[in-house]
């Protein structure tokens, strides 16, 4: 499979997603927002806590395979595989970028 040419902040996010909550939080603006599983996580501390909690619950890998662009919004579809019910599945990651960082991320089926 050919690797996607992801914008740098988004590529950094998927690399950080393999690491820890601090690495993921560093990809966002100070007032960044994540919407995941019906919950909103606002600010770097909340984003770090969200990632740390989700990593403690499940082990998974996300492999981006499709990129769609609309203005400064990017939708990346990734196959997510791991030890969670329904694995593997495709999730859509909708990113909005701002000043070289992620301002918002919405993760949805």
Rosetta blueprint (number, residue, H / E / L):
1 X L
2 X L
3 X L
4 X L
5 X L
6 X L
7 X L
8 X H
9 X H
10 X H
11 X H
12 X H
13 X H
14 X H
15 X H
16 X H
17 X L
18 X L
19 X L
20 X L
21 X H
22 X H
23 X H
24 X H
25 X H
26 X L
27 X L
28 X E
29 X E
30 X E
31 X E
32 X E
33 X E
34 X E
35 X E
36 X E
37 X L
38 X L
39 X E
40 X E
41 X E
42 X E
43 X L
44 X H
45 X H
46 X H
47 X H
48 X H
49 X H
50 X H
51 X H
52 X H
53 X H
54 X H
55 X H
56 X H
57 X H
58 X L
59 X L
60 X E
61 X E
62 X E
63 X E
64 X E
65 X E
66 X E
67 X E
68 X E
69 X E
70 X E
71 X L
72 X L
73 X E
74 X E
75 X E
76 X E
77 X E
78 X E
79 X E
80 X E
81 X E
82 X E
83 X L
84 X L
85 X L
86 X L
87 X L
88 X L
89 X E
90 X E
91 X E
92 X E
93 X E
94 X E
95 X E
96 X E
97 X E
98 X E
99 X L
100 X L
101 X E
102 X E
103 X E
104 X E
105 X E
106 X E
107 X E
108 X E
109 X L
